[in-house]
Amino acid sequence: MARTGFVYHPDFLKHDMGGGHPESPDRLRAILSHLAANGVLARLTSIEPLNTSDEWITLVHTPSYLANLKARAPVSGHVALDSDTSLSPGSLPAAYLAAGGALAALDAIMAGLVQNAFCAVRPPGHHAERDRAMGFCLFNNVAIAARYGQRRHGLHRVLIVDWDVHHGNGTQHAFYDDPSVLFFSTHQYPHYPGTGRATECGEGAGEGATINVPMSAGQGDEDYREVFERVLVPAADQFKPDLVLISAGFDAHRDDPLAGMGLTEDGYDALSRLVLDIARRHCRGRVLSCLEGGYHLQALAASVERHVLAMVEA
C-alpha cells in the first residue's frame, strides 16, 4: 500500500457557484487529469470520504449556522451567501463530504494505513467562520480535522500551516485562545480578507499560538523559504506537534489570477519538504493536507503534483 493517501469524490464536482466563478469544478478536473497523466495518481492510496455528521462539524461551527445552510440550500439554481460564495443543489452535500474526507484521511493516518494524505476537496474551508460562510468556503475542513484529531484520536498538540495566499481568518478565529493548536500563516497583505497582521498572535491562554507572517506582493520562492526556516521551524520545534495539518492553497503561484505573489512549483516543493521534516521529527510523519485555493489551472495542477510527490518521498 502506498504511504500517501489521496481523498477525492466525484460529488465534489457538483458544488457549482456559477459560470465564470474561479472556484470551479475544473480545478479538481485539472488536478486529477494531471496526476493521472504523469503516473502520480497510481502511486497513491485512495481514501473514500466519510459523509460526516453534524457531531463533528459543530466542533467548529454553530448548530444555528448549519441549520441556516440547510434551510437555504436550493433545489435548483443558486443562493448567494455573500458576494462571492453561493450554494447550488450539490454544494452542501459536497461540503459534508469535503470535511468528511479530511476525517477519513486522518483515520487512515492514525491507523497506520498511510503516513500522510492529500485531500483534493471542494469547497475549500479556511475562510469559513463559526457562523458565517465567506471566501468560497462553507465548512472549515482543516479546523474540523484538528478538533477531530484531538477528540477522536487523543492528539494533544496540532500544528496548522496555512500557505494559501489569503489569510485563513476562519481557522485563526477557531483557535485564537487555544494553546493546543499552533496556527502559522503566510499570506499576501494587504489582501482579502484583510486579517492576518503580525500583531494578531492569539489571546488569553492562546497568546503566542497564532503566528502571522504578512508577505508583500511579488515575494517568491526564496522569500517564503526564508520565512519558513526562520519563523515556522523553530516555533514548531518548540511546540512539538502530534499532528501537522496543511491548508494547501496554491494561489500564491506567480501565475495565479487572484493574487500577486511569486511562488513557483519549486517553491511549493521546498515548503512541502520543510513541513514534512517537521512532522518527521515530532509526530512520525503524520501530515494531512487539504486543498484550499489555486485558480490558474495549469499552475495549480503542477504545484499539487510537486506537493504530493514530496509527500510520497517523505
C-alpha positions in Angstrom: 0.0 0.0 0.0 1.3 3.5 -0.9 2.4 5.6 2.0 0.4 8.7 0.8 -3.3 8.7 0.8 -5.5 10.6 -1.7 -9.0 11.8 -1.0 -11.4 12.5 -3.9 -15.0 12.0 -4.7 -16.9 12.9 -8.0 -19.6 14.7 -5.9 -17.1 17.4 -5.2 -17.7 18.5 -8.8 -21.4 19.0 -8.1 -20.6 22.1 -6.0 -21.1 24.9 -8.6 -21.1 28.6 -7.9 -21.9 29.6 -11.4 -20.3 30.1 -14.8 -17.1 32.1 -14.7 -16.6 31.7 -10.9 -12.9 31.0 -10.2 -13.6 28.3 -7.6 -15.0 25.9 -10.2 -15.2 22.1 -10.7 -12.5 22.5 -13.3 -9.9 22.9 -10.6 -10.3 19.3 -9.5 -10.6 18.1 -13.0 -7.2 19.7 -13.8 -5.6 18.1 -10.7 -7.0 14.6 -11.4 -6.1 14.7 -15.1 -2.5 15.9 -14.4 -1.8 13.4 -11.6 -3.2 10.6 -13.7 -1.3 11.6 -16.9 2.0 11.8 -15.0 1.6 8.5 -13.2 1.3 10.1 -9.8 -2.2 9.0 -9.0 -1.3 5.4 -9.4 1.3 5.8 -6.6 -1.4 7.0 -4.1 -3.8 5.1 -1.8 -7.3 6.1 -2.5 -9.3 7.1 0.6 -13.1 7.2 0.5 -14.6 10.3 2.1 -16.9 9.9 5.1 -20.3 11.5 4.8 -19.6 13.1 8.2 -22.2 14.0 10.8 -23.1 17.3 12.4 -21.4 16.0 15.6 -18.0 16.7 14.1 -19.0 19.8 12.1 -20.2 21.5 15.3 -16.8 21.1 16.9 -16.1 24.3 14.9 -19.4 25.6 13.5 -22.5 26.6 15.4 -25.7 24.5 15.1 -27.6 27.6 14.1 -25.2 28.1 11.2 -25.8 24.5 10.0 -29.5 25.0 10.3 -29.3 28.2 8.2 -27.3 26.5 5.5 -29.8 23.6 5.3 -32.7 25.9 5.2 -31.2 28.0 2.4 -29.9 25.1 0.3 -31.6 25.3 -3.1 -33.3 22.6 -5.1 -32.3 24.4 -8.3 -30.3 27.5 -9.2 -28.0 29.3 -6.8 -28.5 31.1 -3.4 -25.9 33.8 -2.6 -24.4 33.6 0.9 -22.1 36.6 0.4 -20.7 38.5 -2.6 -18.6 35.6 -3.8 -19.9 32.5 -2.1 -23.1 30.7 -3.0 -25.0 27.4 -2.8 -26.1 25.2 -5.6 -28.1 21.9 -5.1 -24.8 20.0 -4.8 -23.0 22.4 -2.6 -24.0 21.2 0.9 -23.5 17.5 0.2 -20.1 18.3 -1.2 -19.2 20.4 1.9 -20.1 17.5 4.2 -18.0 15.1 2.0 -15.1 17.6 2.0 -15.0 17.8 5.7 -15.6 14.0 5.9 -12.8 13.4 3.5 -10.3 15.1 5.9 -11.6 13.0 8.8 -11.3 9.8 6.8 -7.8 10.7 5.8 -6.9 11.4 9.4 -8.4 8.0 10.5 -6.2 6.3 7.8 -3.1 8.1 9.1 -3.8 7.3 12.7 -4.5 3.6 11.8 -1.1 3.4 10.1 -2.7 2.7 6.7 -0.9 5.7 5.2 1.8 8.0 6.6 0.3 11.2 5.1 -2.5 12.3 2.9 -3.7 14.9 0.4 -7.4 15.8 0.2 -8.4 17.1 -3.2 -11.7 18.5 -1.9 -14.2 21.2 -2.7 -15.5 23.6 -1.3 -12.3 24.9 0.4 -12.5 25.8 4.0 -10.1 28.2 5.7 -12.3 31.4 5.5 -15.4 29.8 7.0 -16.1 31.3 10.4 -18.1 29.6 13.2 -21.3 31.1 12.0 -20.5 32.5 8.6 -19.7 31.3 5.1 -17.2 33.5 3.2 -14.4 33.5 0.6 -15.7 30.5 -1.3 -15.8 28.4 1.9 -18.7 26.7 3.7 -17.1 24.3 6.4 -13.6 24.8 7.7 -12.2 21.4 6.8 -8.8 21.8 8.4 -10.2 23.2 11.7 -12.7 20.4 11.9 -9.9 17.9 11.3 -7.8 19.5 14.1 -10.6 19.2 16.6 -11.5 15.7 15.4 -7.9 14.6 15.9 -8.0 15.9 19.4 -11.4 14.4 20.4 -11.4 11.2 18.4 -7.7 10.3 18.5 -6.5 11.9 21.7 -3.9 14.1 20.0 -2.8 17.0 22.2 -0.9 19.5 20.1 -1.9 20.2 16.4 0.1 22.4 14.1 -1.7 24.1 11.2 0.4 25.5 8.4 -1.6 27.8 6.0 0.3 28.9 2.9 -2.7 30.0 0.9 -2.2 33.5 -0.5 -5.3 34.6 1.5 -5.2 34.7 5.3 -7.1 31.9 6.9 -9.3 34.1 9.1 -11.7 31.3 10.0 -9.0 28.9 11.2 -7.4 31.7 13.2 -10.6 32.6 14.9 -11.4 29.0 15.7 -8.2 28.6 17.8 -7.3 32.2 18.8 -7.5 31.5 22.5 -6.3 27.8 22.4 -2.7 27.0 23.1 -3.2 23.4 21.9 -3.3 24.5 18.3 -0.4 26.4 16.7 -1.6 28.3 13.7 1.0 29.6 11.3 0.1 31.6 8.2 1.9 33.3 5.3 -0.3 35.4 3.1 -0.3 38.4 0.8 -1.0 41.5 2.8 -3.0 43.7 2.5 -5.3 41.4 0.6 -8.6 39.6 1.1 -10.0 39.1 3.8 -8.0 42.0 5.5 -6.9 40.0 8.5 -3.6 38.4 9.4 -1.5 41.3 10.7 1.7 40.3 12.5 0.2 41.7 15.7 -2.6 39.1 15.6 -0.9 36.5 17.8 -3.7 35.0 19.9 -5.3 36.0 23.2 -5.6 34.6 26.7 -4.1 31.2 27.1 -3.6 31.1 23.3 -1.4 34.2 23.1 1.6 33.3 21.0 0.0 30.3 19.4 -1.1 32.3 16.3 1.8 33.3 14.1 1.0 35.5 11.1 3.7 36.5 8.6 2.3 39.1 6.1 4.0 39.0 2.8 4.4 41.7 0.2 3.2 41.3 -3.3 5.9 39.8 -5.6 7.8 37.8 -3.0 8.7 34.4 -4.2 10.4 31.1 -3.5 13.4 32.3 -1.6 11.4 34.7 0.5 8.9 32.0 1.5 11.7 29.5 2.3 13.5 32.1 4.5 10.3 32.8 6.5 9.5 29.1 7.0 13.1 28.3 8.1 13.4 31.4 10.3 9.9 31.5 11.9 8.0 28.3 11.4 10.7 25.7 12.0 11.8 26.9 15.4 8.3 27.6 16.6 7.2 24.1 15.5 10.3 22.5 17.1 9.4 24.2 20.4 5.7 23.3 20.1 6.4 19.6 19.2 3.1 18.8 17.4 1.4 15.4 17.5 -0.1 16.1 14.0 0.6 18.6 11.2 -2.2 19.9 9.0 -1.7 22.0 5.9 -4.2 24.4 4.4 -2.7 23.9 1.0 -3.6 26.8 -1.2 -1.7 27.2 -4.4 -2.8 30.7 -5.3 0.5 32.3 -4.2 1.8 30.9 -7.5 3.2 33.6 -9.8 0.6 32.8 -12.5 -2.4 32.9 -10.3 -5.0 35.5 -11.4 -6.4 36.3 -7.9 -3.2 37.5 -6.2 0.2 38.9 -6.8 2.8 36.6 -5.3 5.8 34.9 -6.9 5.9 31.3 -5.8 6.7 28.5 -8.4 6.3 24.8 -8.3 9.9 24.6 -6.9 8.8 26.8 -4.1 5.8 24.6 -3.2 8.1 21.6 -3.3 10.5 23.3 -0.8 7.8 24.4 1.6 6.3 20.9 1.5 9.5 19.3 2.4 10.2 21.7 5.2 6.8 20.9 6.7 7.2 17.2 6.2 10.5 17.4 8.0 8.8 19.0 11.0 6.3 16.1 11.1 9.1 13.5 10.7 10.9 14.9 13.8 7.9 15.3 16.0 4.9 13.1 15.0 6.1 10.1 12.9 5.5 12.0 9.7 1.7 12.5 10.2 0.7 15.2 7.8 -2.8 15.8 6.5 -3.0 18.4 3.7 -6.3 19.8 2.4 -6.7 21.8 -0.8 -7.7 25.5 -0.4 -7.1 28.0 -3.2 -5.4 28.0 -6.6 -7.1 29.3 -9.7 -4.7 29.0 -12.6 -5.5 25.5 -13.7 -2.1 24.5 -15.1 -0.1 26.1 -12.2 -2.5 24.5 -9.7 -2.1 21.0 -11.1 1.7 21.3 -11.5 2.0 22.6 -7.9 -0.2 19.9 -6.4 1.9 17.3 -8.3 5.1 18.6 -6.6 3.4 18.8 -3.2 2.1 15.3 -3.4 5.4 13.9 -4.7 7.1 15.4 -1.7 4.7 13.6 0.5 5.3 10.3 -1.4 9.0 10.7 -1.0 8.9 11.8 2.7 
